[in-house]
Amino acid sequence: MMPLLIHRLGFLPSSIILSLLYPTASVFGEFPPEFTQLPEDQTGVSGGVASFVCIAKGDPRPHITWTKKGQKVSSQRFEVIQFSEGLGSVLRIQPLRTPSDDGIYQCTISNGLGEVSATSTLTVQPGKIH
């Protein structure tokens, strides 16, 4: 049974009082997204593969997006793989091209309670394409 607090209007459930006193507090288990694993900087060779991993938690479950220079990554060479639980994502780039793939990639996690981003850098070195 939910505890009740006495209010001048009568009895109110404590969850309502907590929501009024602490609007950012989560009474129902909801919380803003946060990273549990940040993407790491990568160095690759032209013609090779690079993979960035981003893992998050949050309730409601966060939505994960990948961008470069403010644009959502999209190309046949860019593959975004979502984990089955929906709490993680891998950005896989293959084959790497220099200098077009060099740069900063951003993983953004968001839900109705907030949005957080993390960046990682990809450096592509010239190499032999097999």
DOPAMAR-310183 format. One record per residue: z, y, x of N, C-alpha, C, O in turn; residue number from 0; residue in three letters. Coordinates in nm, 3 decimals. Layout:
! DOPAMAR-310183
- n.Z,n.Y,n.X,ca.Z,ca.Y,ca.X,c.Z,c.Y,c.X,o.Z,o.Y,o.X,k,r
- Z,Y,X,Z,Y,X,Z,Y,X,Z,Y,X,NUM,ALA
...
***
This chain:
! DOPAMAR-310183
- n.Z,n.Y,n.X,ca.Z,ca.Y,ca.X,c.Z,c.Y,c.X,o.Z,o.Y,o.X,k,r
- 0.000,-0.118,0.084,0.000,0.000,0.000,0.000,0.124,0.088,0.069,0.128,0.190,0,MET
- -0.076,0.224,0.050,-0.089,0.347,0.127,0.035,0.434,0.105,0.077,0.454,-0.009,1,MET
- 0.095,0.485,0.214,0.212,0.572,0.197,0.174,0.700,0.121,0.062,0.749,0.132,2,PRO
- 0.269,0.750,0.046,0.248,0.873,-0.031,0.337,0.983,0.024,0.447,0.957,0.071,3,LEU
- 0.288,1.103,0.018,0.366,1.220,0.058,0.387,1.308,-0.064,0.298,1.321,-0.149,4,LEU
- 0.503,1.366,-0.071,0.532,1.454,-0.185,0.474,1.591,-0.156,0.495,1.648,-0.049,5,ILE
- 0.402,1.642,-0.250,0.337,1.772,-0.242,0.380,1.850,-0.363,0.424,1.791,-0.462,6,HIS
- 0.369,1.980,-0.360,0.414,2.060,-0.475,0.337,2.025,-0.602,0.382,2.056,-0.712,7,ARG
- 0.220,1.962,-0.587,0.143,1.921,-0.703,0.174,1.777,-0.744,0.120,1.727,-0.843,8,LEU
- 0.259,1.711,-0.669,0.293,1.572,-0.699,0.275,1.488,-0.574,0.284,1.538,-0.462,9,GLY
- 0.251,1.361,-0.594,0.235,1.268,-0.484,0.088,1.264,-0.440,-0.002,1.256,-0.523,10,PHE
- 0.067,1.270,-0.310,-0.068,1.261,-0.254,-0.070,1.150,-0.149,0.026,1.136,-0.073,11,LEU
- -0.178,1.072,-0.143,-0.189,0.971,-0.036,-0.186,1.039,0.101,-0.242,1.147,0.118,12,PRO
- -0.121,0.975,0.196,-0.109,1.036,0.329,-0.246,1.056,0.395,-0.262,1.147,0.476,13,SER
- -0.346,0.973,0.359,-0.478,0.990,0.419,-0.539,1.125,0.381,-0.608,1.186,0.463,14,SER
- -0.513,1.172,0.261,-0.564,1.304,0.220,-0.494,1.413,0.298,-0.558,1.508,0.344,15,ILE
- -0.362,1.401,0.315,-0.287,1.501,0.392,-0.337,1.504,0.536,-0.360,1.611,0.591,16,ILE
- -0.355,1.386,0.597,-0.404,1.382,0.735,-0.542,1.445,0.746,-0.571,1.516,0.842,17,LEU
- -0.628,1.419,0.648,-0.763,1.477,0.651,-0.757,1.628,0.642,-0.838,1.697,0.705,18,SER
- -0.665,1.680,0.564,-0.652,1.825,0.551,-0.592,1.888,0.675,-0.635,1.995,0.718,19,LEU
- -0.493,1.822,0.734,-0.427,1.876,0.853,-0.510,1.857,0.979,-0.511,1.944,1.066,20,LEU
- -0.580,1.746,0.990,-0.656,1.712,1.109,-0.799,1.672,1.069,-0.830,1.553,1.064,21,TYR
- -0.884,1.769,1.040,-1.017,1.736,0.988,-1.104,1.656,1.084,-1.197,1.589,1.040,22,PRO
- -1.076,1.661,1.215,-1.156,1.583,1.309,-1.099,1.443,1.327,-1.164,1.357,1.386,23,THR
- -0.979,1.418,1.277,-0.919,1.286,1.289,-0.990,1.188,1.196,-1.040,1.226,1.090,24,ALA
- -0.994,1.066,1.238,-1.060,0.964,1.158,-0.958,0.881,1.085,-0.882,0.806,1.147,25,SER
- -0.957,0.893,0.956,-0.865,0.816,0.874,-0.923,0.679,0.845,-0.849,0.581,0.832,26,VAL
- -1.052,0.670,0.834,-1.117,0.547,0.793,-1.181,0.473,0.910,-1.269,0.389,0.887,27,PHE
- -1.141,0.499,1.033,-1.194,0.429,1.149,-1.322,0.487,1.205,-1.373,0.436,1.304,28,GLY
- -1.376,0.592,1.145,-1.498,0.652,1.196,-1.467,0.738,1.317,-1.362,0.802,1.324,29,GLU
- -1.562,0.739,1.415,-1.543,0.825,1.532,-1.679,0.859,1.590,-1.775,0.783,1.574,30,PHE
- -1.688,0.973,1.659,-1.815,1.017,1.716,-1.861,0.922,1.826,-1.782,0.846,1.881,31,PRO
- -1.990,0.928,1.858,-2.043,0.837,1.960,-1.991,0.872,2.098,-1.963,0.988,2.129,32,PRO
- -1.978,0.769,2.181,-1.945,0.789,2.321,-2.010,0.677,2.402,-2.033,0.567,2.352,33,GLU
- -2.037,0.708,2.528,-2.102,0.611,2.614,-2.001,0.509,2.666,-1.888,0.543,2.700,34,PHE
- -2.043,0.383,2.670,-1.966,0.281,2.739,-2.037,0.241,2.868,-1.976,0.183,2.958,35,THR
- -2.167,0.271,2.876,-2.243,0.256,3.001,-2.350,0.363,3.006,-2.433,0.376,2.916,36,GLN
- -2.346,0.441,3.114,-2.443,0.549,3.134,-2.565,0.496,3.207,-2.554,0.404,3.288,37,LEU
- -2.683,0.553,3.180,-2.800,0.514,3.258,-2.785,0.560,3.403,-2.729,0.666,3.430,38,PRO
- -2.834,0.479,3.496,-2.821,0.510,3.638,-2.955,0.553,3.696,-3.061,0.510,3.649,39,GLU
- -2.949,0.638,3.799,-3.071,0.681,3.868,-3.143,0.559,3.923,-3.081,0.461,3.964,40,ASP
- -3.277,0.566,3.924,-3.359,0.455,3.969,-3.461,0.505,4.072,-3.509,0.617,4.063,41,GLN
- -3.492,0.420,4.168,-3.602,0.443,4.260,-3.692,0.321,4.252,-3.646,0.208,4.266,42,THR
- -3.819,0.345,4.230,-3.915,0.235,4.217,-4.038,0.260,4.300,-4.055,0.367,4.359,43,GLY
- -4.124,0.161,4.303,-4.249,0.168,4.378,-4.363,0.172,4.278,-4.361,0.102,4.177,44,VAL
- -4.462,0.254,4.307,-4.579,0.264,4.220,-4.635,0.124,4.194,-4.657,0.046,4.287,45,SER
- -4.657,0.092,4.067,-4.702,-0.040,4.027,-4.589,-0.132,3.987,-4.613,-0.239,3.930,46,GLY
- -4.465,-0.091,4.015,-4.348,-0.173,3.984,-4.290,-0.144,3.847,-4.359,-0.095,3.757,47,GLY
- -4.162,-0.176,3.832,-4.091,-0.163,3.704,-3.961,-0.087,3.726,-3.896,-0.102,3.829,48,VAL
- -3.924,-0.005,3.628,-3.792,0.059,3.626,-3.732,0.038,3.489,-3.801,0.042,3.387,49,ALA
- -3.600,0.014,3.487,-3.529,-0.004,3.360,-3.402,0.079,3.360,-3.324,0.076,3.456,50,SER
- -3.382,0.153,3.253,-3.261,0.232,3.233,-3.183,0.170,3.117,-3.243,0.134,3.015,51,PHE
- -3.052,0.156,3.131,-2.968,0.098,3.027,-2.869,0.202,2.978,-2.808,0.274,3.056,52,VAL
- -2.855,0.208,2.848,-2.764,0.302,2.783,-2.686,0.224,2.676,-2.747,0.167,2.585,53,CYS
- -2.553,0.221,2.687,-2.471,0.149,2.590,-2.369,0.246,2.533,-2.310,0.326,2.605,54,ILE
- -2.349,0.237,2.401,-2.263,0.333,2.333,-2.173,0.263,2.232,-2.190,0.145,2.201,55,ALA
- -2.076,0.338,2.182,-1.997,0.294,2.069,-1.978,0.413,1.977,-1.993,0.528,2.019,56,LYS
- -1.945,0.386,1.854,-1.924,0.491,1.755,-1.924,0.428,1.617,-1.974,0.317,1.597,57,GLY
- -1.867,0.500,1.523,-1.865,0.453,1.385,-1.882,0.574,1.295,-1.791,0.656,1.286,58,ASP
- -1.994,0.587,1.227,-2.100,0.489,1.212,-2.173,0.460,1.343,-2.168,0.539,1.438,59,PRO
- -2.241,0.344,1.346,-2.313,0.300,1.465,-2.409,0.409,1.512,-2.486,0.462,1.432,60,ARG
- -2.405,0.444,1.641,-2.492,0.550,1.692,-2.640,0.511,1.694,-2.676,0.394,1.710,61,PRO
- -2.723,0.611,1.677,-2.868,0.598,1.693,-2.898,0.640,1.837,-2.847,0.741,1.885,62,HIS
- -2.981,0.563,1.906,-3.009,0.589,2.048,-3.156,0.627,2.065,-3.245,0.556,2.017,63,ILE
- -3.182,0.739,2.134,-3.319,0.780,2.162,-3.334,0.813,2.311,-3.238,0.851,2.377,64,THR
- -3.456,0.797,2.361,-3.490,0.828,2.500,-3.594,0.939,2.502,-3.690,0.937,2.426,65,TRP
- -3.573,1.037,2.591,-3.668,1.146,2.604,-3.692,1.178,2.752,-3.612,1.145,2.839,66,THR
- -3.805,1.245,2.776,-3.837,1.301,2.907,-3.896,1.439,2.881,-3.990,1.453,2.804,67,LYS
- -3.840,1.541,2.945,-3.883,1.679,2.925,-3.880,1.718,2.777,-3.967,1.790,2.729,68,LYS
- -3.779,1.670,2.706,-3.761,1.706,2.565,-3.850,1.632,2.467,-3.841,1.654,2.347,69,GLY
- -3.937,1.544,2.517,-4.028,1.468,2.431,-3.986,1.321,2.427,-3.954,1.262,2.530,70,GLN
- -3.987,1.264,2.308,-3.955,1.122,2.294,-4.055,1.042,2.376,-4.176,1.067,2.368,71,LYS
- -4.006,0.946,2.454,-4.096,0.867,2.537,-4.181,0.776,2.447,-4.130,0.708,2.359,72,VAL
- -4.311,0.778,2.473,-4.401,0.693,2.397,-4.528,0.671,2.477,-4.596,0.766,2.516,73,SER
- -4.556,0.549,2.501,-4.675,0.509,2.575,-4.674,0.357,2.576,-4.570,0.296,2.552,74,SER
- -4.785,0.298,2.603,-4.787,0.152,2.614,-4.708,0.105,2.736,-4.662,-0.009,2.740,75,GLN
- -4.691,0.193,2.833,-4.614,0.158,2.953,-4.465,0.178,2.935,-4.387,0.130,3.017,76,ARG
- -4.424,0.247,2.830,-4.283,0.274,2.803,-4.238,0.186,2.687,-4.289,0.197,2.575,77,PHE
- -4.143,0.099,2.713,-4.092,0.009,2.610,-3.944,0.037,2.589,-3.866,0.037,2.685,78,GLU
- -3.906,0.060,2.465,-3.765,0.080,2.431,-3.717,-0.045,2.359,-3.771,-0.083,2.255,79,VAL
- -3.617,-0.109,2.415,-3.562,-0.232,2.359,-3.421,-0.201,2.308,-3.334,-0.162,2.386,80,ILE
- -3.399,-0.220,2.179,-3.267,-0.199,2.119,-3.190,-0.331,2.121,-3.247,-0.435,2.089,81,GLN
- -3.063,-0.328,2.158,-2.980,-0.447,2.153,-2.963,-0.490,2.009,-2.966,-0.406,1.918,82,PHE
- -2.945,-0.619,1.986,-2.936,-0.670,1.849,-2.819,-0.610,1.772,-2.827,-0.593,1.651,83,SER
- -2.709,-0.577,1.840,-2.595,-0.516,1.773,-2.619,-0.368,1.747,-2.542,-0.305,1.674,84,GLU
- -2.724,-0.312,1.804,-2.756,-0.172,1.784,-2.673,-0.075,1.864,-2.679,0.045,1.841,85,GLY
- -2.594,-0.125,1.959,-2.507,-0.036,2.036,-2.558,-0.011,2.178,-2.488,0.048,2.260,86,LEU
- -2.678,-0.055,2.206,-2.733,-0.034,2.338,-2.885,-0.031,2.333,-2.948,-0.072,2.236,87,GLY
- -2.942,0.019,2.442,-3.086,0.032,2.449,-3.130,0.029,2.595,-3.059,0.075,2.684,88,SER
- -3.247,-0.028,2.617,-3.308,-0.031,2.750,-3.441,0.041,2.742,-3.522,0.015,2.653,89,VAL
- -3.463,0.133,2.835,-3.594,0.196,2.852,-3.659,0.128,2.971,-3.608,0.137,3.083,90,LEU
- -3.770,0.062,2.947,-3.842,-0.011,3.053,-3.978,0.055,3.073,-4.052,0.076,2.977,91,ARG
- -4.008,0.089,3.198,-4.135,0.155,3.232,-4.211,0.064,3.327,-4.162,0.027,3.434,92,ILE
- -4.335,0.028,3.286,-4.415,-0.064,3.367,-4.563,-0.048,3.334,-4.596,-0.047,3.215,93,GLN
- -4.652,-0.037,3.429,-4.627,-0.018,3.572,-4.592,0.129,3.600,-4.637,0.220,3.531,94,PRO
- -4.511,0.148,3.702,-4.474,0.283,3.742,-4.594,0.354,3.805,-4.675,0.295,3.875,95,LEU
- -4.601,0.484,3.776,-4.706,0.568,3.835,-4.642,0.690,3.899,-4.549,0.749,3.846,96,ARG
- -4.696,0.725,4.015,-4.647,0.844,4.082,-4.759,0.948,4.078,-4.874,0.909,4.097,97,THR
- -4.735,1.073,4.057,-4.605,1.135,4.033,-4.569,1.147,3.883,-4.464,1.201,3.849,98,PRO
- -4.654,1.095,3.795,-4.634,1.121,3.652,-4.504,1.065,3.595,-4.450,1.121,3.499,99,SER
- -4.452,0.956,3.651,-4.328,0.899,3.597,-4.203,0.955,3.662,-4.093,0.936,3.611,100,ASP
- -4.220,1.026,3.776,-4.104,1.090,3.839,-4.041,1.186,3.740,-4.111,1.251,3.663,101,ASP
- -3.909,1.195,3.741,-3.845,1.296,3.657,-3.712,1.252,3.601,-3.656,1.149,3.640,102,GLY
- -3.664,1.333,3.509,-3.534,1.311,3.448,-3.555,1.254,3.309,-3.629,1.309,3.228,103,ILE
- -3.488,1.142,3.282,-3.493,1.076,3.152,-3.357,1.094,3.086,-3.253,1.087,3.152,104,TYR
- -3.359,1.116,2.956,-3.236,1.145,2.884,-3.214,1.042,2.773,-3.304,1.014,2.694,105,GLN
- -3.093,0.988,2.769,-3.051,0.899,2.662,-2.959,0.980,2.571,-2.859,1.036,2.617,106,CYS
- -2.991,0.986,2.442,-2.909,1.060,2.345,-2.857,0.962,2.241,-2.932,0.884,2.183,107,THR
- -2.726,0.969,2.220,-2.663,0.887,2.116,-2.608,0.981,2.010,-2.549,1.084,2.041,108,ILE
- -2.629,0.944,1.883,-2.582,1.033,1.776,-2.545,0.952,1.653,-2.601,0.846,1.626,109,SER
- -2.450,1.006,1.580,-2.418,0.958,1.446,-2.377,1.081,1.366,-2.386,1.192,1.417,110,ASN
- -2.333,1.065,1.244,-2.299,1.179,1.160,-2.182,1.261,1.211,-2.155,1.369,1.158,111,GLY
- -2.112,1.212,1.314,-1.994,1.282,1.364,-2.017,1.350,1.498,-1.928,1.419,1.549,112,LEU
- -2.136,1.332,1.557,-2.161,1.399,1.683,-2.283,1.346,1.756,-2.348,1.251,1.712,113,GLY
- -2.311,1.411,1.868,-2.425,1.375,1.952,-2.388,1.400,2.098,-2.328,1.502,2.131,114,GLU
- -2.425,1.304,2.184,-2.395,1.314,2.327,-2.519,1.268,2.403,-2.588,1.176,2.359,115,VAL
- -2.547,1.330,2.517,-2.661,1.292,2.600,-2.618,1.267,2.743,-2.522,1.325,2.793,116,SER
- -2.693,1.180,2.809,-2.675,1.154,2.952,-2.812,1.146,3.015,-2.908,1.101,2.953,117,ALA
- -2.822,1.190,3.140,-2.950,1.190,3.209,-2.946,1.101,3.332,-2.840,1.075,3.389,118,THR
- -3.063,1.055,3.370,-3.080,0.980,3.494,-3.217,1.015,3.550,-3.309,1.053,3.477,119,SER
- -3.230,1.001,3.680,-3.352,1.041,3.749,-3.430,0.919,3.796,-3.373,0.824,3.849,120,THR
- -3.560,0.924,3.776,-3.650,0.821,3.828,-3.732,0.882,3.940,-3.796,0.985,3.923,121,LEU
- -3.729,0.816,4.055,-3.812,0.854,4.170,-3.909,0.739,4.195,-3.867,0.625,4.217,122,THR
- -4.038,0.769,4.192,-4.139,0.667,4.214,-4.203,0.693,4.351,-4.256,0.801,4.375,123,VAL
- -4.197,0.594,4.438,-4.256,0.605,4.571,-4.393,0.539,4.574,-4.416,0.440,4.505,124,GLN
- -4.483,0.593,4.654,-4.614,0.528,4.665,-4.600,0.386,4.717,-4.512,0.358,4.798,125,PRO
- -4.685,0.299,4.671,-4.682,0.160,4.715,-4.810,0.092,4.676,-4.895,0.151,4.608,126,GLY
- -4.824,-0.029,4.718,-4.944,-0.106,4.686,-4.933,-0.161,4.544,-4.829,-0.213,4.504,127,LYS
- -5.041,-0.148,4.470,-5.048,-0.207,4.336,-5.118,-0.340,4.350,-5.231,-0.346,4.398,128,ILE
- -5.051,-0.446,4.309,-5.106,-0.583,4.324,-5.187,-0.619,4.203,-5.241,-0.730,4.196,129,HIS
***
